[in-house]
Amino acid sequence: MMAKRIVTILPDLSFEEALEVTKIYSIIGKNEAQGIMRTRPFRNPHHTISAVSMAGGGAFPKPGEVSLAHHGVLFLDELPEFKHSSLEVLRGPMEDRKVSISRVQANLTYPCNFMLVASMNPCPCGYFGDKERECKCTPSQIQNYKNRVSGPLLDRIDLHIEVPNVKFKSFENTKEELSCKIKERVEKARKIQQERYAEYGIYTNSELTPKLMEEFCVLSSSSKSILEKYFQKNKLSARSYSKILKIARTIADLEGSENIKDKHILEAIRYRFMDKR
């Protein structure tokens, strides 16, 4: 449910984005709108999907799920259940935001600037770490289950969040917030980023290059110290380091803060649960 709601809080498609999405769906004859598509795509393929269907291909190369999720969300439920080959083909498209397909008949490149959202259980039975139910999995079963998702793929995912079981009493104190209200905050932060990067040909923090990060992700000495200790303790990669900086920059934008503060770095670190695995 949470994954499906993400498209409702994202900014509306621009005219250029809508045209790109419409072209992709027209290629495979799935443009149900019979015109320009105005809503962001939400794709939820089954875990039995093949690598070809995920990335695109076939005798006459067609867009895969990564391209059908262009400017939208690609949701993979029960991530470890997907075939290893189907997951590993995501690494290049997530980095390059395009996928190239080479066949005898043609060489084609399709855009695939999508948001990957995935979910997984903590173990095969689903109760590892649960305070109320007993986990029946052995340590080796738990580790093998987690290892189905490779480190390089996890490295490319910005946020890792643990979602504990919800207790009945918590429903009584739930305060709902409409998607339209959250969307207003997202659009405000997106506008800040678009104005900031107007001269650089990018639109969001996720597109920052290492050189631009030096200019727009400046840290105080205390923030550097926090990040350095976390980096050394968890033996992070350079990619994970840049992910944390970009997350912190986005948190600061959502708060309307010009500079990245200690609290933004600390919050970004809390969204990296799998770094500790």
N, C-alpha and C positions, 0 to 999 in steps of 0.2 A: 504494500500500500504506500509506504514511504517513497519507494522508487518511482511509482506512477505519478506521485504528486510533484516530483521535481520539475517536470515540464510546465507545471502550472505556475511556478514562481520564477521561471526564467523570463528574460525580456522577450517581447514579441519579435518574430522574425522580421528583419529588414526586408525591403523589396528585393535586394540582391540575393540575400540568403534564401528567400522564398523561391526565387527563380532557380537557384542551384538545386534545392530539394525537389522541386517540381520536375526538373530535367531528369534527375536520377530515377524517380518513380515512373516517369513516362517511358524510360528505356525498357523497363520490365512490364509495362502495361498495367501498373497498379495505382495510377493517379485517379483515385475515386472521387476527388474533388472536381474532376472534369474542368480544371482551370488551375490557377496558381494556388498552391498549397499554403495555407496561412498558419497552420499549427506545427509546432516542433514535433518531429517523429519520436515515437517511443517503441523500441524494438525489444522483444523478450523471447529470444530463440530457446528451444529446448536443449537440454544438455547433450542430446545425441547428435547435434549438428556436426557436420564435417568441416574440415579446415577450408575446403573449397567454398562451401556455402557461407562460411564466416567471412572470409577475405574477398570472395568473388572469383569467378573463373568459369570453367565449363568449355565445351567445344567452341562455342561462340561466347566469349567472355562477357559475363553480366555482373552487375554490382552485387556484392555480398552484404551481409548484415552490417558490417562496419560502415559501408557507404549508405545503406538505407537509413542508418542512424545519424547521418550527416546533419550537423546543427541541432541534434537532439540527444536522446539518451539511449544507450545500449545497456540493457539490464541482463545480467547473467545470474540467475538464481541457482543456489547450490554449486558454487564455483568449482570445488574439487571434483565434482561428478563429470565435468566436461572432459573430453579427450585432451590429452597433452598437446597433440598437434593443433587442435582447434584453439587452444589458449595461446600457444607460442606464436601463432601468426598475428596476434594482436600487437606484439611488441613494436614492430616496425610502423604500422599505421598510427599507433598512439603517439609515437615520437614524431613522425613526418607529416601526419595529418593528410596523407594520401596513400593510395595503394596502387602498385603497378602490376599488371597481369600480362604475362608474355605467353603467346600461343603461336602456332604456325600461321594461323589466319591473320592475327593482328597483335599489336602491342598497345595496350590501353592503360590509361591512368585515371582512376576515379578519386574524387575528394572524399575524405572521411574524418572530418573534424567533429568528433562526437565526445560525449561525456560517458565514460564507463562507470557503471554502478554495479556492484556485485555483492552477493551475500553468501555466507557459509556458516556451518555449524562449527563449534569448537572441537568436535570429535565425531566419529561415525554414529554414536548413539544420540549425541546432541546434549548430553548433560554434564560434560566436563566443566568443573568450576561452579556448578549449580549448588547452592547451599541447602536446597530442599530435596533434590533428587540425586540418587546415587549413579555415578558413571560406571558402566560395566566394561569400558574399554581398557586395554593394557597400554602402558606407556608407549610401546612400539607401534601399536595401532593408531594411537593419537598422533605420533610424530609422522608416521607414513601418510596419514590423512592430510596433515598440514603440508607435507612436502609435495603433494600433488600440484600445489600452486608454487611455481618457481620463484626464487628470490628476485631475478631480473624483472618478472612481471609485477610483483608486489612493489618493487622499486619505482615503477612507473605510475603507481596509484597514489594520489595526493593524500587522501584521508583514510585512516583505518580506525574504525570506531567499534567498540564492544557494546552490544545492546543486551542488557540483562533481561531476565524474565520480568514481566509486569505483574505486580500483585493487585489483587482485587480492590483493596482500599485506595490505591492510587487513582482509580477512576473517579472517585468522589471529588477529588481536589483538582481535576484536570481543567485547565483553562485553555480553551481552543483559540487558535489564531488563524484567521482566514488566509488563504493563499494570496489573495489580492493585497493584503497588508504586508506580507513578507515580500511579495513581488515589488512593492514600492521601494523597499530598502535595497533590494537587489538592483533595481534600475538606477537608483541614486548612486550606488557604488560603481555600477558599470559606466555611468556618465562621467564620474570622476576619472576613471581609467581612460576613457576615450579622449577626454580633454588633455590628460597628462601625456598620452602617447601619440597625439595628433601628428607630430612631426616625424614619427618613427615608423609609420606604416603598420602598427599593431593596434589591437583594441583592448586586450585584457592582460592581467598580470601573468597568466599562464604562458603567454607568448614572449615573455622577457628573455633576452639573451644574457649570457654571463656578463657581457660588457654593460648592458643596460641595468642589470641588477646592481652593479657597483654604484650606479648613479641614483637609482630609485629605491634601493633597499639598504640604505645606510643604517648601521646599528651603533648604538652607544656602547661604551666599554663594558657596562654591566650586561647588556643584551648579548654581546659577543662572548662574554664569560659563560653565560647560561648555555648558549648554543654549543660552545666548545666542549663543555663538560658532558653534555648529552651526546655529542658526536663521538667523543672518545669512549664513553661508557658503552654505547651500543654499536660501535664500529660501523658507522654509517658510510654510505658511498657518497660521492660528489653529487649524484643525482638527488639523493635523499636530502642532502644539505640544501640544495637549491629549491626543492619542493617546500621545505619548512619555511624558507625565506619568502617564497611567493604566497604561501598560506598566510603568514604573518602580515604581509603587505595587504592582502585582501581583507583580513580581519580589521586592520587599521582603517581601510577605506570604508568598510561597513559602519565603523564607529565615527567616521568623519575626521579621523586623526591624520595630520599631514605626515607625521613621523612614526616609525615603528618603535613601540615601547616594549619594556620588559614583559608586561602582561600579554602583549600580542604574541611574543615569542613563546611564552609559557603555554598559552592556549593552543598555538599551532603544534607544539610538542605533544600536548594531550590528545591530539587527533592522529597520532602516529602509533597506535596500539601494537601493530604487528612488528614494529622495529624491535620490540623486546622479546620476540618469540625465540 
